Amino acid sequence: MRKKDQATQVDALEVRLAYDFVSSGGPHEHNAFICLKTGKIYYQSDYTGEVGDEGLPDDLEASDDYIAMPHPKELGLGRALALDFAERALQEDCDKVAKMFSRRGAYARFKDFLEARGLLKEWYEFEEHATAAALQIWCDANGFKLVHKPLGEAH
């Protein structure tokens, strides 16, 4: 881990897009790697291979210059986050929510359940706040400084 004053700047929106890409599949199906020196993000998918114009760096496997973007489960943002929300907003239904997450398709059932109770918007706000906080902590711990570039600025 590098010191804070040696942090590599990385665009906050790009980090979020990389996180969303990794999140769009199971663990290790979609990967994003951030270069510790430049902050550039590289993408790889089990389904399509390299994603993007440049491809993956030749030294990705052998170098310590790249770090993999974590999957939501690694940041405590999967099932655990949904159960945390249920404890806060659905106290009487915590067991029902926990049971939903015991089989496939849990998020679809969970979101339907929340929509029926008028809590879907609150869930999305809770999830967004938790995700942003977890990504900030992860970036800080790995020597990245999130910067917020104006939309449309060249990368």
VMD Tcl script that builds the backbone (N, CA, C; Angstrom):
set m [mol new atoms 465]
animate dup $m
set s [atomselect $m all]
$s set {name element resname resid chain x y z} {
  {N N MET 1 A 0.839 -1.182 0.000}
  {CA C MET 1 A 0.000 0.000 0.000}
  {C C MET 1 A 0.886 1.248 0.000}
  {N N ARG 2 A 0.512 2.227 -0.793}
  {CA C ARG 2 A 1.289 3.450 -0.897}
  {C C ARG 2 A 0.750 4.515 0.026}
  {N N LYS 3 A 1.579 5.484 0.330}
  {CA C LYS 3 A 1.158 6.588 1.180}
  {C C LYS 3 A 0.167 7.471 0.443}
  {N N LYS 4 A -0.671 8.139 1.210}
  {CA C LYS 4 A -1.721 8.999 0.650}
  {C C LYS 4 A -1.151 10.057 -0.300}
  {N N ASP 5 A 0.027 10.639 0.042}
  {CA C ASP 5 A 0.587 11.675 -0.813}
  {C C ASP 5 A 1.158 11.111 -2.118}
  {N N GLN 6 A 1.225 9.801 -2.236}
  {CA C GLN 6 A 1.688 9.160 -3.460}
  {C C GLN 6 A 0.510 8.551 -4.231}
  {N N ALA 7 A -0.683 8.908 -3.875}
  {CA C ALA 7 A -1.877 8.320 -4.481}
  {C C ALA 7 A -1.956 8.641 -5.971}
  {N N THR 8 A -2.378 7.661 -6.720}
  {CA C THR 8 A -2.610 7.817 -8.152}
  {C C THR 8 A -4.019 8.334 -8.358}
  {N N GLN 9 A -4.150 9.389 -9.144}
  {CA C GLN 9 A -5.473 9.923 -9.420}
  {C C GLN 9 A -6.208 9.018 -10.400}
  {N N VAL 10 A -7.478 8.798 -10.103}
  {CA C VAL 10 A -8.331 7.999 -10.979}
  {C C VAL 10 A -9.707 8.654 -10.993}
  {N N ASP 11 A -10.293 8.704 -12.166}
  {CA C ASP 11 A -11.594 9.338 -12.350}
  {C C ASP 11 A -12.667 8.554 -11.596}
  {N N ALA 12 A -13.399 9.226 -10.724}
  {CA C ALA 12 A -14.431 8.576 -9.908}
  {C C ALA 12 A -15.496 7.906 -10.776}
  {N N LEU 13 A -15.883 8.552 -11.869}
  {CA C LEU 13 A -16.880 7.963 -12.757}
  {C C LEU 13 A -16.334 6.689 -13.404}
  {N N GLU 14 A -15.076 6.704 -13.813}
  {CA C GLU 14 A -14.478 5.513 -14.414}
  {C C GLU 14 A -14.389 4.368 -13.411}
  {N N VAL 15 A -14.083 4.683 -12.158}
  {CA C VAL 15 A -14.053 3.649 -11.121}
  {C C VAL 15 A -15.446 3.059 -10.945}
  {N N ARG 16 A -16.456 3.914 -10.943}
  {CA C ARG 16 A -17.828 3.425 -10.793}
  {C C ARG 16 A -18.231 2.562 -11.986}
  {N N LEU 17 A -17.851 2.972 -13.192}
  {CA C LEU 17 A -18.163 2.174 -14.376}
  {C C LEU 17 A -17.448 0.819 -14.322}
  {N N ALA 18 A -16.208 0.815 -13.846}
  {CA C ALA 18 A -15.470 -0.444 -13.712}
  {C C ALA 18 A -16.132 -1.340 -12.678}
  {N N TYR 19 A -16.566 -0.758 -11.584}
  {CA C TYR 19 A -17.268 -1.516 -10.546}
  {C C TYR 19 A -18.567 -2.106 -11.110}
  {N N ASP 20 A -19.312 -1.302 -11.856}
  {CA C ASP 20 A -20.565 -1.781 -12.445}
  {C C ASP 20 A -20.300 -2.916 -13.438}
  {N N PHE 21 A -19.219 -2.811 -14.201}
  {CA C PHE 21 A -18.851 -3.866 -15.141}
  {C C PHE 21 A -18.559 -5.170 -14.392}
  {N N VAL 22 A -17.736 -5.087 -13.352}
  {CA C VAL 22 A -17.401 -6.265 -12.549}
  {C C VAL 22 A -18.656 -6.838 -11.898}
  {N N SER 23 A -19.552 -5.957 -11.482}
  {CA C SER 23 A -20.784 -6.360 -10.796}
  {C C SER 23 A -21.794 -7.022 -11.715}
  {N N SER 24 A -21.627 -6.865 -13.017}
  {CA C SER 24 A -22.634 -7.363 -13.949}
  {C C SER 24 A -22.584 -8.876 -14.157}
  {N N GLY 25 A -21.696 -9.538 -13.468}
  {CA C GLY 25 A -21.604 -10.992 -13.534}
  {C C GLY 25 A -21.219 -11.545 -12.183}
  {N N GLY 26 A -21.038 -12.841 -12.143}
  {CA C GLY 26 A -20.582 -13.459 -10.917}
  {C C GLY 26 A -19.121 -13.115 -10.669}
  {N N PRO 27 A -18.609 -13.446 -9.490}
  {CA C PRO 27 A -17.201 -13.173 -9.197}
  {C C PRO 27 A -16.286 -13.752 -10.290}
  {N N HIS 28 A -15.408 -12.917 -10.803}
  {CA C HIS 28 A -14.376 -13.267 -11.785}
  {C C HIS 28 A -14.904 -13.545 -13.192}
  {N N GLU 29 A -16.184 -13.288 -13.469}
  {CA C GLU 29 A -16.689 -13.400 -14.842}
  {C C GLU 29 A -16.299 -12.180 -15.660}
  {N N HIS 30 A -16.404 -11.008 -15.034}
  {CA C HIS 30 A -16.003 -9.744 -15.645}
  {C C HIS 30 A -14.988 -9.109 -14.707}
  {N N ASN 31 A -13.871 -8.666 -15.265}
  {CA C ASN 31 A -12.801 -8.114 -14.446}
  {C C ASN 31 A -12.388 -6.741 -14.955}
  {N N ALA 32 A -11.970 -5.912 -14.032}
  {CA C ALA 32 A -11.392 -4.621 -14.369}
  {C C ALA 32 A -10.131 -4.484 -13.522}
  {N N PHE 33 A -9.083 -3.974 -14.140}
  {CA C PHE 33 A -7.800 -3.820 -13.469}
  {C C PHE 33 A -7.380 -2.365 -13.570}
  {N N ILE 34 A -6.957 -1.798 -12.454}
  {CA C ILE 34 A -6.523 -0.410 -12.427}
  {C C ILE 34 A -5.006 -0.393 -12.282}
  {N N CYS 35 A -4.357 0.391 -13.133}
  {CA C CYS 35 A -2.908 0.541 -13.064}
  {C C CYS 35 A -2.571 1.462 -11.898}
  {N N LEU 36 A -1.725 0.972 -11.008}
  {CA C LEU 36 A -1.338 1.748 -9.837}
  {C C LEU 36 A -0.492 2.969 -10.203}
  {N N LYS 37 A 0.163 2.927 -11.354}
  {CA C LYS 37 A 1.019 4.038 -11.771}
  {C C LYS 37 A 0.241 5.127 -12.501}
  {N N THR 38 A -0.685 4.719 -13.363}
  {CA C THR 38 A -1.360 5.693 -14.232}
  {C C THR 38 A -2.834 5.929 -13.910}
  {N N GLY 39 A -3.476 4.978 -13.224}
  {CA C GLY 39 A -4.904 5.071 -12.958}
  {C C GLY 39 A -5.763 4.582 -14.122}
  {N N LYS 40 A -5.127 4.135 -15.205}
  {CA C LYS 40 A -5.871 3.617 -16.357}
  {C C LYS 40 A -6.552 2.305 -15.983}
  {N N ILE 41 A -7.754 2.118 -16.497}
  {CA C ILE 41 A -8.527 0.919 -16.187}
  {C C ILE 41 A -8.626 0.047 -17.431}
  {N N TYR 42 A -8.378 -1.240 -17.239}
  {CA C TYR 42 A -8.449 -2.237 -18.311}
  {C C TYR 42 A -9.553 -3.229 -17.970}
  {N N TYR 43 A -10.229 -3.700 -19.006}
  {CA C TYR 43 A -11.377 -4.586 -18.818}
  {C C TYR 43 A -11.142 -5.937 -19.483}
  {N N GLN 44 A -11.696 -6.980 -18.853}
  {CA C GLN 44 A -11.631 -8.337 -19.388}
  {C C GLN 44 A -12.900 -9.064 -18.979}
  {N N SER 45 A -13.439 -9.864 -19.918}
  {CA C SER 45 A -14.646 -10.633 -19.640}
  {C C SER 45 A -14.422 -12.087 -20.035}
  {N N ASP 46 A -14.944 -12.998 -19.244}
  {CA C ASP 46 A -14.871 -14.420 -19.597}
  {C C ASP 46 A -15.623 -14.697 -20.891}
  {N N TYR 47 A -16.574 -13.851 -21.235}
  {CA C TYR 47 A -17.414 -14.077 -22.400}
  {C C TYR 47 A -16.849 -13.474 -23.684}
  {N N THR 48 A -16.231 -12.304 -23.560}
  {CA C THR 48 A -15.768 -11.615 -24.764}
  {C C THR 48 A -14.261 -11.414 -24.798}
  {N N GLY 49 A -13.552 -11.781 -23.744}
  {CA C GLY 49 A -12.106 -11.551 -23.688}
  {C C GLY 49 A -11.818 -10.120 -23.301}
  {N N GLU 50 A -10.844 -9.526 -23.981}
  {CA C GLU 50 A -10.462 -8.150 -23.687}
  {C C GLU 50 A -11.568 -7.213 -24.138}
  {N N VAL 51 A -11.782 -6.174 -23.382}
  {CA C VAL 51 A -12.804 -5.188 -23.708}
  {C C VAL 51 A -12.102 -3.848 -23.870}
  {N N GLY 52 A -12.328 -3.199 -24.969}
  {CA C GLY 52 A -11.700 -1.905 -25.211}
  {C C GLY 52 A -10.746 -1.969 -26.384}
  {N N ASP 53 A -10.289 -0.802 -26.805}
  {CA C ASP 53 A -9.443 -0.696 -27.987}
  {C C ASP 53 A -8.021 -1.180 -27.770}
  {N N GLU 54 A -7.466 -0.930 -26.599}
  {CA C GLU 54 A -6.055 -1.201 -26.367}
  {C C GLU 54 A -5.756 -2.635 -25.943}
  {N N GLY 55 A -6.723 -3.354 -25.443}
  {CA C GLY 55 A -6.470 -4.688 -24.922}
  {C C GLY 55 A -5.801 -4.623 -23.560}
  {N N LEU 56 A -5.475 -5.784 -23.039}
  {CA C LEU 56 A -4.854 -5.863 -21.721}
  {C C LEU 56 A -3.347 -5.665 -21.833}
  {N N PRO 57 A -2.726 -5.076 -20.820}
  {CA C PRO 57 A -1.272 -4.920 -20.849}
  {C C PRO 57 A -0.579 -6.293 -20.839}
  {N N ASP 58 A 0.554 -6.384 -21.518}
  {CA C ASP 58 A 1.297 -7.644 -21.580}
  {C C ASP 58 A 1.773 -8.104 -20.208}
  {N N ASP 59 A 2.049 -7.149 -19.326}
  {CA C ASP 59 A 2.597 -7.512 -18.014}
  {C C ASP 59 A 1.542 -7.604 -16.908}
  {N N LEU 60 A 0.273 -7.681 -17.289}
  {CA C LEU 60 A -0.817 -7.691 -16.300}
  {C C LEU 60 A -0.638 -8.805 -15.262}
  {N N GLU 61 A -0.356 -10.004 -15.707}
  {CA C GLU 61 A -0.235 -11.155 -14.800}
  {C C GLU 61 A 1.048 -11.104 -13.968}
  {N N ALA 62 A 2.124 -10.584 -14.542}
  {CA C ALA 62 A 3.439 -10.658 -13.892}
  {C C ALA 62 A 3.781 -9.434 -13.049}
  {N N SER 63 A 3.076 -8.357 -13.234}
  {CA C SER 63 A 3.424 -7.101 -12.581}
  {C C SER 63 A 2.559 -6.842 -11.351}
  {N N ASP 64 A 3.137 -6.122 -10.415}
  {CA C ASP 64 A 2.381 -5.664 -9.240}
  {C C ASP 64 A 1.787 -4.275 -9.485}
  {N N ASP 65 A 1.831 -3.820 -10.737}
  {CA C ASP 65 A 1.365 -2.478 -11.076}
  {C C ASP 65 A -0.143 -2.394 -11.290}
  {N N TYR 66 A -0.841 -3.527 -11.182}
  {CA C TYR 66 A -2.275 -3.547 -11.446}
  {C C TYR 66 A -3.002 -4.182 -10.282}
  {N N ILE 67 A -4.168 -3.664 -10.007}
  {CA C ILE 67 A -4.999 -4.227 -8.947}
  {C C ILE 67 A -6.401 -4.458 -9.511}
  {N N ALA 68 A -6.964 -5.587 -9.164}
  {CA C ALA 68 A -8.294 -5.939 -9.669}
  {C C ALA 68 A -9.375 -5.195 -8.890}
  {N N MET 69 A -10.344 -4.686 -9.627}
  {CA C MET 69 A -11.521 -4.069 -9.017}
  {C C MET 69 A -12.290 -5.172 -8.301}
  {N N PRO 70 A -12.677 -4.962 -7.059}
  {CA C PRO 70 A -13.380 -6.016 -6.321}
  {C C PRO 70 A -14.826 -6.202 -6.785}
  {N N HIS 71 A -15.320 -7.394 -6.582}
  {CA C HIS 71 A -16.726 -7.721 -6.825}
  {C C HIS 71 A -17.522 -7.213 -5.619}
  {N N PRO 72 A -18.808 -6.906 -5.782}
  {CA C PRO 72 A -19.600 -6.406 -4.652}
  {C C PRO 72 A -19.516 -7.282 -3.405}
  {N N LYS 73 A -19.453 -8.586 -3.591}
  {CA C LYS 73 A -19.369 -9.482 -2.431}
  {C C LYS 73 A -18.116 -9.210 -1.611}
  {N N GLU 74 A -17.024 -8.842 -2.285}
  {CA C GLU 74 A -15.766 -8.560 -1.591}
  {C C GLU 74 A -15.832 -7.262 -0.793}
  {N N LEU 75 A -16.764 -6.393 -1.155}
  {CA C LEU 75 A -16.930 -5.118 -0.454}
  {C C LEU 75 A -18.104 -5.140 0.524}
  {N N GLY 76 A -18.714 -6.297 0.675}
  {CA C GLY 76 A -19.868 -6.398 1.570}
  {C C GLY 76 A -21.115 -5.745 0.996}
  {N N LEU 77 A -21.199 -5.676 -0.332}
  {CA C LEU 77 A -22.311 -4.973 -0.971}
  {C C LEU 77 A -23.326 -5.903 -1.614}
  {N N GLY 78 A -23.223 -7.153 -1.400}
  {CA C GLY 78 A -24.177 -8.092 -1.974}
  {C C GLY 78 A -25.327 -8.344 -1.012}
  {N N ARG 79 A -25.512 -9.584 -0.692}
  {CA C ARG 79 A -26.569 -10.038 0.209}
  {C C ARG 79 A -26.526 -9.294 1.546}
  {N N ALA 80 A -25.320 -9.082 2.058}
  {CA C ALA 80 A -25.172 -8.419 3.358}
  {C C ALA 80 A -25.793 -7.023 3.362}
  {N N LEU 81 A -25.637 -6.301 2.261}
  {CA C LEU 81 A -26.201 -4.949 2.184}
  {C C LEU 81 A -27.724 -4.998 2.163}
  {N N ALA 82 A -28.282 -5.949 1.409}
  {CA C ALA 82 A -29.735 -6.091 1.354}
  {C C ALA 82 A -30.292 -6.434 2.738}
  {N N LEU 83 A -29.599 -7.305 3.458}
  {CA C LEU 83 A -30.053 -7.671 4.806}
  {C C LEU 83 A -29.927 -6.495 5.763}
  {N N ASP 84 A -28.884 -5.692 5.597}
  {CA C ASP 84 A -28.719 -4.493 6.419}
  {C C ASP 84 A -29.878 -3.524 6.170}
  {N N PHE 85 A -30.238 -3.348 4.905}
  {CA C PHE 85 A -31.369 -2.480 4.577}
  {C C PHE 85 A -32.655 -3.027 5.192}
  {N N ALA 86 A -32.837 -4.329 5.096}
  {CA C ALA 86 A -34.044 -4.951 5.657}
  {C C ALA 86 A -34.125 -4.713 7.164}
  {N N GLU 87 A -32.992 -4.810 7.845}
  {CA C GLU 87 A -32.989 -4.562 9.299}
  {C C GLU 87 A -33.390 -3.136 9.623}
  {N N ARG 88 A -33.047 -2.207 8.754}
  {CA C ARG 88 A -33.365 -0.800 8.984}
  {C C ARG 88 A -34.788 -0.438 8.568}
  {N N ALA 89 A -35.220 -0.959 7.422}
  {CA C ALA 89 A -36.484 -0.503 6.843}
  {C C ALA 89 A -37.618 -1.518 6.914}
  {N N LEU 90 A -37.299 -2.769 7.168}
  {CA C LEU 90 A -38.312 -3.835 7.130}
  {C C LEU 90 A -38.157 -4.758 8.345}
  {N N GLN 91 A -38.113 -4.194 9.525}
  {CA C GLN 91 A -37.823 -4.969 10.725}
  {C C GLN 91 A -38.676 -6.240 10.842}
  {N N GLU 92 A -39.958 -6.128 10.569}
  {CA C GLU 92 A -40.841 -7.290 10.718}
  {C C GLU 92 A -40.624 -8.344 9.629}
  {N N ASP 93 A -39.981 -7.958 8.532}
  {CA C ASP 93 A -39.815 -8.867 7.403}
  {C C ASP 93 A -38.370 -9.326 7.192}
  {N N CYS 94 A -37.497 -9.135 8.169}
  {CA C CYS 94 A -36.084 -9.515 8.013}
  {C C CYS 94 A -35.922 -10.990 7.681}
  {N N ASP 95 A -36.670 -11.853 8.369}
  {CA C ASP 95 A -36.558 -13.290 8.099}
  {C C ASP 95 A -37.013 -13.610 6.684}
  {N N LYS 96 A -38.066 -12.948 6.229}
  {CA C LYS 96 A -38.574 -13.170 4.873}
  {C C LYS 96 A -37.527 -12.744 3.839}
  {N N VAL 97 A -36.878 -11.603 4.077}
  {CA C VAL 97 A -35.837 -11.121 3.165}
  {C C VAL 97 A -34.648 -12.079 3.173}
  {N N ALA 98 A -34.235 -12.523 4.341}
  {CA C ALA 98 A -33.116 -13.470 4.431}
  {C C ALA 98 A -33.434 -14.745 3.658}
  {N N LYS 99 A -34.663 -15.201 3.749}
  {CA C LYS 99 A -35.071 -16.417 3.033}
  {C C LYS 99 A -35.011 -16.200 1.515}
  {N N MET 100 A -35.348 -14.989 1.061}
  {CA C MET 100 A -35.269 -14.678 -0.369}
  {C C MET 100 A -33.861 -14.914 -0.899}
  {N N PHE 101 A -32.864 -14.596 -0.074}
  {CA C PHE 101 A -31.480 -14.679 -0.505}
  {C C PHE 101 A -30.881 -16.067 -0.339}
  {N N SER 102 A -31.720 -17.050 -0.106}
  {CA C SER 102 A -31.224 -18.422 0.006}
  {C C SER 102 A -31.281 -19.163 -1.326}
  {N N ARG 103 A -31.833 -18.524 -2.370}
  {CA C ARG 103 A -31.899 -19.170 -3.685}
  {C C ARG 103 A -31.626 -18.158 -4.795}
  {N N ARG 104 A -31.433 -18.693 -5.986}
  {CA C ARG 104 A -31.164 -17.852 -7.161}
  {C C ARG 104 A -32.325 -16.893 -7.413}
  {N N GLY 105 A -31.990 -15.761 -8.031}
  {CA C GLY 105 A -33.022 -14.787 -8.367}
  {C C GLY 105 A -33.432 -13.914 -7.200}
  {N N ALA 106 A -32.596 -13.879 -6.171}
  {CA C ALA 106 A -32.946 -13.160 -4.946}
  {C C ALA 106 A -33.159 -11.668 -5.179}
  {N N TYR 107 A -32.287 -11.042 -5.965}
  {CA C TYR 107 A -32.407 -9.593 -6.142}
  {C C TYR 107 A -33.694 -9.215 -6.847}
  {N N ALA 108 A -34.114 -10.002 -7.815}
  {CA C ALA 108 A -35.381 -9.703 -8.492}
  {C C ALA 108 A -36.542 -9.811 -7.497}
  {N N ARG 109 A -36.559 -10.861 -6.696}
  {CA C ARG 109 A -37.621 -11.013 -5.683}
  {C C ARG 109 A -37.549 -9.893 -4.650}
  {N N PHE 110 A -36.337 -9.555 -4.223}
  {CA C PHE 110 A -36.142 -8.502 -3.233}
  {C C PHE 110 A -36.667 -7.169 -3.767}
  {N N LYS 111 A -36.330 -6.840 -5.002}
  {CA C LYS 111 A -36.781 -5.574 -5.572}
  {C C LYS 111 A -38.292 -5.552 -5.769}
  {N N ASP 112 A -38.875 -6.673 -6.177}
  {CA C ASP 112 A -40.337 -6.755 -6.284}
  {C C ASP 112 A -40.984 -6.549 -4.911}
  {N N PHE 113 A -40.393 -7.166 -3.906}
  {CA C PHE 113 A -40.870 -7.056 -2.531}
  {C C PHE 113 A -40.819 -5.593 -2.073}
  {N N LEU 114 A -39.700 -4.926 -2.355}
  {CA C LEU 114 A -39.554 -3.521 -1.970}
  {C C LEU 114 A -40.524 -2.626 -2.729}
  {N N GLU 115 A -40.695 -2.899 -4.006}
  {CA C GLU 115 A -41.618 -2.094 -4.807}
  {C C GLU 115 A -43.045 -2.204 -4.266}
  {N N ALA 116 A -43.439 -3.400 -3.888}
  {CA C ALA 116 A -44.781 -3.613 -3.339}
  {C C ALA 116 A -44.975 -2.847 -2.030}
  {N N ARG 117 A -43.902 -2.585 -1.328}
  {CA C ARG 117 A -43.984 -1.850 -0.057}
  {C C ARG 117 A -43.619 -0.376 -0.205}
  {N N GLY 118 A -43.391 0.065 -1.445}
  {CA C GLY 118 A -43.065 1.470 -1.689}
  {C C GLY 118 A -41.676 1.867 -1.215}
  {N N LEU 119 A -40.744 0.916 -1.152}
  {CA C LEU 119 A -39.412 1.193 -0.628}
  {C C LEU 119 A -38.297 1.043 -1.656}
  {N N LEU 120 A -38.644 0.872 -2.910}
  {CA C LEU 120 A -37.623 0.637 -3.925}
  {C C LEU 120 A -36.695 1.842 -4.087}
  {N N LYS 121 A -37.248 3.037 -4.103}
  {CA C LYS 121 A -36.424 4.242 -4.233}
  {C C LYS 121 A -35.483 4.372 -3.042}
  {N N GLU 122 A -35.986 4.103 -1.848}
  {CA C GLU 122 A -35.130 4.156 -0.657}
  {C C GLU 122 A -34.001 3.146 -0.745}
  {N N TRP 123 A -34.290 1.942 -1.270}
  {CA C TRP 123 A -33.263 0.913 -1.440}
  {C C TRP 123 A -32.171 1.409 -2.392}
  {N N TYR 124 A -32.579 1.968 -3.529}
  {CA C TYR 124 A -31.596 2.440 -4.505}
  {C C TYR 124 A -30.713 3.536 -3.914}
  {N N GLU 125 A -31.291 4.430 -3.133}
  {CA C GLU 125 A -30.514 5.484 -2.482}
  {C C GLU 125 A -29.560 4.895 -1.448}
  {N N PHE 126 A -30.030 3.954 -0.660}
  {CA C PHE 126 A -29.209 3.274 0.342}
  {C C PHE 126 A -28.055 2.531 -0.327}
  {N N GLU 127 A -28.374 1.810 -1.398}
  {CA C GLU 127 A -27.369 1.030 -2.123}
  {C C GLU 127 A -26.326 1.952 -2.758}
  {N N GLU 128 A -26.772 3.055 -3.338}
  {CA C GLU 128 A -25.848 3.998 -3.977}
  {C C GLU 128 A -24.902 4.609 -2.954}
  {N N HIS 129 A -25.429 5.031 -1.825}
  {CA C HIS 129 A -24.601 5.621 -0.774}
  {C C HIS 129 A -23.576 4.605 -0.258}
  {N N ALA 130 A -24.016 3.390 -0.002}
  {CA C ALA 130 A -23.123 2.343 0.504}
  {C C ALA 130 A -22.047 1.991 -0.522}
  {N N THR 131 A -22.423 1.951 -1.790}
  {CA C THR 131 A -21.461 1.634 -2.853}
  {C C THR 131 A -20.412 2.725 -2.972}
  {N N ALA 132 A -20.843 3.974 -2.991}
  {CA C ALA 132 A -19.903 5.092 -3.092}
  {C C ALA 132 A -18.944 5.098 -1.904}
  {N N ALA 133 A -19.462 4.861 -0.712}
  {CA C ALA 133 A -18.611 4.834 0.478}
  {C C ALA 133 A -17.614 3.675 0.419}
  {N N ALA 134 A -18.075 2.498 0.020}
  {CA C ALA 134 A -17.195 1.330 -0.053}
  {C C ALA 134 A -16.111 1.524 -1.111}
  {N N LEU 135 A -16.461 2.109 -2.254}
  {CA C LEU 135 A -15.466 2.359 -3.289}
  {C C LEU 135 A -14.449 3.400 -2.840}
  {N N GLN 136 A -14.895 4.406 -2.113}
  {CA C GLN 136 A -13.967 5.419 -1.590}
  {C C GLN 136 A -12.981 4.772 -0.622}
  {N N ILE 137 A -13.476 3.949 0.274}
  {CA C ILE 137 A -12.602 3.265 1.237}
  {C C ILE 137 A -11.622 2.349 0.508}
  {N N TRP 138 A -12.113 1.601 -0.480}
  {CA C TRP 138 A -11.255 0.693 -1.241}
  {C C TRP 138 A -10.170 1.467 -1.978}
  {N N CYS 139 A -10.545 2.575 -2.610}
  {CA C CYS 139 A -9.561 3.391 -3.328}
  {C C CYS 139 A -8.519 3.958 -2.372}
  {N N ASP 140 A -8.957 4.490 -1.245}
  {CA C ASP 140 A -8.022 5.026 -0.251}
  {C C ASP 140 A -7.040 3.948 0.210}
  {N N ALA 141 A -7.553 2.756 0.468}
  {CA C ALA 141 A -6.720 1.664 0.971}
  {C C ALA 141 A -5.725 1.162 -0.069}
  {N N ASN 142 A -6.021 1.407 -1.358}
  {CA C ASN 142 A -5.165 0.896 -2.421}
  {C C ASN 142 A -4.361 1.975 -3.136}
  {N N GLY 143 A -4.336 3.167 -2.568}
  {CA C GLY 143 A -3.487 4.218 -3.113}
  {C C GLY 143 A -4.056 4.975 -4.294}
  {N N PHE 144 A -5.374 5.046 -4.388}
  {CA C PHE 144 A -6.007 5.807 -5.462}
  {C C PHE 144 A -6.723 7.010 -4.871}
  {N N LYS 145 A -6.597 8.135 -5.542}
  {CA C LYS 145 A -7.335 9.339 -5.161}
  {C C LYS 145 A -8.418 9.556 -6.206}
  {N N LEU 146 A -9.671 9.479 -5.789}
  {CA C LEU 146 A -10.778 9.700 -6.704}
  {C C LEU 146 A -10.863 11.188 -7.052}
  {N N VAL 147 A -10.940 11.453 -8.349}
  {CA C VAL 147 A -11.124 12.826 -8.822}
  {C C VAL 147 A -12.406 12.857 -9.634}
  {N N HIS 148 A -13.076 13.951 -9.575}
  {CA C HIS 148 A -14.343 14.110 -10.280}
  {C C HIS 148 A -14.119 15.034 -11.466}
  {N N LYS 149 A -13.962 14.430 -12.640}
  {CA C LYS 149 A -13.728 15.191 -13.859}
  {C C LYS 149 A -15.074 15.641 -14.424}
  {N N PRO 150 A -15.087 16.813 -15.046}
  {CA C PRO 150 A -16.308 17.256 -15.705}
  {C C PRO 150 A -16.688 16.273 -16.807}
  {N N LEU 151 A -17.964 16.056 -17.017}
  {CA C LEU 151 A -18.424 15.176 -18.079}
  {C C LEU 151 A -17.899 15.678 -19.416}
  {N N GLY 152 A -17.468 14.735 -20.231}
  {CA C GLY 152 A -16.977 15.081 -21.548}
  {C C GLY 152 A -15.503 15.397 -21.598}
  {N N GLU 153 A -14.828 15.490 -20.437}
  {CA C GLU 153 A -13.398 15.772 -20.426}
  {C C GLU 153 A -12.644 14.557 -20.934}
  {N N ALA 154 A -11.629 14.793 -21.716}
  {CA C ALA 154 A -10.819 13.708 -22.270}
  {C C ALA 154 A -10.135 12.936 -21.156}
  {N N HIS 155 A -10.000 11.638 -21.371}
  {CA C HIS 155 A -9.383 10.771 -20.361}
  {C C HIS 155 A -7.921 10.596 -20.642}
}
mol reanalyze $m
mol bondsrecalc $m
mol representation Tube
mol addrep $m
